[in-house]
């Protein structure tokens, strides 16, 4: 069963209540584990993270004391700090819910397509509700419920997923881990260069809900205007009965990601790279620009490149030459082969240190 509900964040408790009733969802006597999408400490107004109003409404609906709020951020971002900065820690305390940093959760080993994978025990002991965001993604096209599951992995496995190829690893993860219920927060959605602040917020005013996360993701793709088969990590699924708002009334055409980030004349192509390399580049740029007196020569050289040419960072196992001419620097061990074959500068590490990136500029 699928439900499409129009809502805003003030009325989200009523919207969720009617969605659960339409789908007949009942967690029974189990604890309820809520897995939001809080990848980084973005403000809710960016539209990149599950809105706190949705999380709070779930805590009220199920009764906070029987709920567990569980998440682990992308590689290189401190989850505990993010819980504080996003107000999740306060929300959990206010409603008596348990707050779990999944990086420290005890794990069970499961067999999966690529050998063995360790997953948090809690996901199999509780009624697991996946609460994703409706948004585009520079690497995978979109990030909905299936991709939101990547946040339950240990950091080492998050990076392994990128070496396997996320488009193959994410559906394989879904083979061994299925949520009991799936929700997509599309009230404030994100299009363009998601999943973070480079994307553009799109106020859609929709909640998508259902018992089957794969169907909910396929519904999300249709709402965003993606063609069947366009997003490699979400297998096509037949949509069952849809209640609430008719799908034909809510179809939109989301801006696709171009596959790179751009700031002035500096471009970053994350060719299959995980956030470890992406964050290292962001950190290097931040350090260079916020404390220019620390690296005066580098800043001048970097600025000159910005004026007379382009600077490209490429990372990831699928590293390739970007479109356009300019200085190319390969970031991280995943791009070492490409760098070697093409005699390009390489910053080694997994992830590399920001200081080492600044050194090669
Ligand atoms: S080298 Fe970079 S992209 Fe590759 S796994 Fe390590 S951090 Fe991720």
Boltz pocket constraint, residues with backbone or C-beta under 6 A from the ligand:
constraints:
  - pocket:
      binder: B
      contacts: [[A, 159], [A, 160], [A, 162], [A, 163], [A, 272], [A, 273], [A, 274], [A, 275], [A, 276], [A, 277], [A, 315], [A, 316], [A, 317], [A, 331], [A, 332], [A, 333], [A, 334], [A, 335], [A, 349], [A, 350], [A, 351], [A, 352]]
      max_distance: 6.0
